[in-house]
């Protein structure tokens, strides 16, 4: 099986949990992920996401059940902020990002900035 890109498995696990209507155990998460992942791999990813504050866990039987603490849009916004904070040249990073937006997304960004200016 091909190796996933960095962060891909965390994203897949988060996606499963965002789609769930309730907290899920590691076995339930594992059952919804593609491929044949080891239970311990799923446990490790859930533990890391919990340590990052992206999941909460509650006891369920002999395991924990996990649920997200943030919406998908909040997680993406946090990641974007982290990436921007990590660069030595935020102006160039923002310029590159904004320059690569589709017309639709650029219009959306303009509308959001206009709305923020009005507040």
N, C-alpha and C positions, 0 to 999 in steps of 0.2 A: 504494500500500500504506500502511496506517495505521502511524503511528509507535508503536513499543513503549514502554511505560512505562519510566522509569529503572530500570536494573538487570535488566530482563526478559531481555535477550539474554545477559547473563552467567549468569543462572539457567538459561536454556535450554542453554547450552553446558555448564555444570556437570552438568546432568541427563543429557545425552548421554554425558558422560565417566563419570558414576557407573554408568550402565547398561552401559557397555562392559566387556568382559572383559580388555581390554588397552589399552595406550596408543594413541591415535589421532593421525593427522596432521591438519593443518588441512583438507585436502580430505575426509577421512573424516568429520570433525565436520560440515563444511558440508553434506555429502550427507544427514546425518540431521536437519538443522534445517529447520523449515518456511520456506516462502518462497524467494525467489531472492536470497540474500545474496551479495555480492561476496566473493571469496576474501580480499581484503585486509581486509574488515570482520571476518571470522572470525579472521584472523591478529592483528588489533589486539586483539580481545577476549581471545584466548588469551594474548597478551603481557601484557595488563593483569592477568589472573588469575594469571599466573606471577609478575609483579612484586609482587602482593599475598600471595604465598606459598601460594596455593590450588592451584597446579599445579606439577608438575616436568616437565622436558622432557629428552628424550634424542634424540641424532641418529638419524635413520632416512633413509637415502639422502640426498637433497638438502634434506630438510626436518627438522623436529623432530616427534617424537611426544609427545603430552601425556597425562598421567594426573593424577588428583587426589591431593592430599597429605592431605586430610581427608575424613572421612565427611560425608554430608549433615547428620546431626544435629550434628556438631561445627561445621560452617559456620553453621548456623542459630543455635546457641548463641552463637557468636562475634558474629554480627550483632546478636542480642538484647542481648548485653553492651555492644557498641559503642553501640547506641541508648540504652541506659540511662545509659552514661557521658556521653553527649552532652547529656543534659537537666540543667537547673538544679534540677529538682524530681523526683528519682527516686521519692519516695513517691507523688506523684500519678500519675506514669507507671505505676508498678507497680500502683497501685490501679485505674487505668483498664484496664490489661491484664487483671488478675485478675478484675475485675468483668465483663469481657466474655467470660470463658471459659464454655464449655458445662458442664453439670453433670458430664459424664463427664471433661472435661479438668480441672475444679476438683478432682474426687476424685483424679485422677491426680497433680495437683500436691500435694495434701495428703499422699498416700502417699509421694511423693518426699521432701517436707520431713520427714515422720516418720522415714523411713529415714536421712536425713542426720543428724537429731537423735540417732538411736541409735548412730551411728558415733563 
